[in-house]
């Protein structure tokens, strides 16, 4: 079975939106597919695609052939991941010292507030 990574068209007329899919190369463009690995919105400026790079690499290692557009998207996403600054986890805030609790009432005290006779 020849597997390809290609775009599947979604969206309305004159509003194209694509899903990046892994599919048998014999199936139609919008037909049966194996896995969805990303999206591509050509009308959106700047960063207009999302891609699971690990899954794309997995399928390519298994022999899947990416289309020219998908190959370009993979390249752009790899570049963006490499140029993105490493996320540093901020240190959690130090909890404030607990306020002093009110002095505890003696155990032998009654509900009326008077000391119980022992």
WODA-V703708 format. One line per field, one symbol per residue. phi: phi as a letter, one per 40 degrees, with the letter a starting at -180 (. if undefined). psi: psi as a letter, one per 30 degrees, with the letter a starting at -180 (. if undefined). burial: + if it has 9 or more other C-alpha atoms within 8 Angstrom, else -. Layout:
phi=???
psi=???
burial=???
//
This chain:
phi=.cbbbacbcbgccgbcabbcbbacccccdbccbcacbibabccccgcbabaccccccdcccchcbccdccdccccccccccccccccbccccccccccccccdcccccccccgccccb
psi=kkkljlkkkallkgikkkkjlklkffllegbklekkgalkjffklbjglkkjeeeeeeeeffgkjkleeeeeeeeeeeeeeefkkkkkkkkkkkklkkkklkkkkkegklffgkkkk.
burial=--+++++++------+++++++++--+-----+--++++++------++-+-+--+--++---+-++--++-++--++------------------------------+---------
//
